Amino acid sequence: MENNEKKMTSYERKVLAKEEAAKREKKKAALSIIATVAIVACLAALLIVVPFVKSREKFKEYFQINNESVSELEFNFHKTTIINTNATYLQYFGMSSIEDLDTMVYDEKTGLTWADYFTERAAESIKENRALIADAKAKGVDLDVSDEYKTYIDEIKTLATQNEMSTDSYLTALFGAKERELKDIIKDNLAAVKYSEYLYEQNEATDADAQAEYDANKNTYDAVDYRVLAFTPEIPKDADEATIKTIKDENKAKAEEMLAKIKAGEDFETLCATYAPEDQRTNYADSETDASLVTGESSSFAYGPYSKWLFEDARTEGEMDIYTDEATDTHYVLHFIKRYMPENILDSIKQDLTYNAVMDYVAEVSKDYTISDPDDNLPTL
């Protein structure tokens, strides 16, 4: 039987990747804080959006924010930008074309597809941008983006040349319009980016803030190193109750036997090559793979049934024990090596605290901005 206390299934990997992608996408797209190179994603990107909008219709109203019109062109610009920024992450889920976004579900509870998600995200991004620009003007913050716009267009020209296209042809392929038609939309986005960067500077968390957050929530941030081997009973489908009990008892006895040996000083890794399921012993015997060793695991990404055990305050370095998962009658032989503060975790906490402060501010300044959709172009909002 497969020992899966360390090896995730492909589905589990996708779930974790999806969660991580969502977090990163939120941080990158929520304020349109996207590096210029990312904004002008290469035409070779698999998930590039081709906005099939007739020339005479692209300036037509698509929806409204506070009763002010948002054109289909502006909407396509934001949606295309956000999707291309996340193209790499989307490929983790097996998406390699725009059509996949319409068919692959993002939220199992609501049935929303990834296409629905990016449609909503683009509309929200435009709303937040408008709120940010208005707030910046009210505060007298300089929003001149002449230099940023030149950098943007220069990058477009470089990419267009690499693809043997003119600048306008490249922009049309990306966003459905030429530079003169996109100029104000691009500048507004760059202005929101500039103000967002200003807000990050104004709200930057201190080292003391990060240390206080770490001290108050060590279980969230600490990492652990440990060794583990699962003993799962292999029970035939036609086994009777007596046989099942015997198999379970023998399985438990093997786990206890291994625990006794490691407590007596025998090497955990070496014992795994004897006690692991036969089809996996080669992996455990190979010192390079060292399949029993788990390092740098945090509580947020710990998925074994023994995860809470690992992060209990009572754990001591070098502790050895058996954790039993009653639901599966699996016995996990565990050697807790150490718990520690991961390298650079305080920097990461500072970034998160700053991000949260900025997001709170954006929510506050944009709370009076509402999206209305008279033509039902945003059906999920």
C-alpha positions, 0 to 999 in steps of 0.5 A: 500500500502506498505510503502517502504521509509524504507524497501528495497525490496529483490532486492534492498538489493541484489544490495546494498550487491553486491556493498558492496561486490565488494568494499570489494573484490576489497580491499582484492583481488586487491593486494592479501592482504589476511589474511593467514587464509582466503587464506587457506579457509576451505574445507567446504566453499560452493564456493570452487573451485575444479580445474579439471586439469589433473596432466600432464596439470597443469603446461601447459601455461595458458596465458602470462604476458610480454611474460612470461608463467603463468601456469594453476596451478598458475591461479587456485591458485589465482582464488580459493583464491579470490573466497573463500575469498569472499564466504560469500559475494557471498552467499548474492546473493543466490550463493551456488555452483561453478555452480552458478558463471557461470549462475549469471550475475555480470554486467548487461551491459556487461553480464559478469558472476561472473565466468568471473569476478573472472577469470579476477580478478585472471589474474589481481592479478597475473599481479600485484603480478609480478609487485610488486615483481619486484618493491620490488627487484629493491628497495632492500626490503626484501621479505623473507617469510620463516616465513609466509610460515611456518605459512601458511603450519601449518594452512593447516596442522591443517585444513587437520587434522580437515578434516581427510586428509593429507596435500597434499590431502587437498592442492590438493582438494583446488588447484589441486596440492601437497605442493612441486608443489605449494610452489613457487606459494604460496611463490610468493603470500606471497611475494606480500602480504609482499610488499603490507603491506610495501607499506601500511606502507609507504603510510599511511595517517595522521590524518591531511589528514583524517580531510582535506578530511572530511572537504572538503566532509562532505556530503559524510561522515556525517550521519543523524537521522530523522523520516519519514512517506510516504503518498502514494495514493491508486488508484483503477485501474478503477478510473476515473480522478475525483476520482483520483484527489479526492484521491490525494487531500485527501492523501495530506491533511492527510500528511499536517494534520499530519505535523501540529500536530507534529509542534504543539507538538504531538509525531511523532511515536504516530501519525504514528500509526494513519496515517500509512497504516492500515496493517503497523500500528502495526509496527509503534505502537511498540516502539521496532521496531520504524519503522519511525526512521532512524539513521546513514544514509549516503548520499551514502546509502540514497535511499529515494527521499527526500535524497538530502533534508536531506543533504542540508546545510539549514537543521536545527535540529528539522526541520519538513516538507513535501517532495513531490515526483511528480513522484508517488504523494507520500508525505513524512512527515519528522522530521529532527533530526540531522546531525553529524560526525559518530564515527570512520569516520576519521579512515575509511577515513584514510584507504581509503586514504591509500588504494587509494594511494597504488592502484595508486602506483600499477597501476603505477608499473604494467602499463607496464605489459600486459596480452596476451592470445594466447590460448584464455583461458581468453575470456573476457579480 
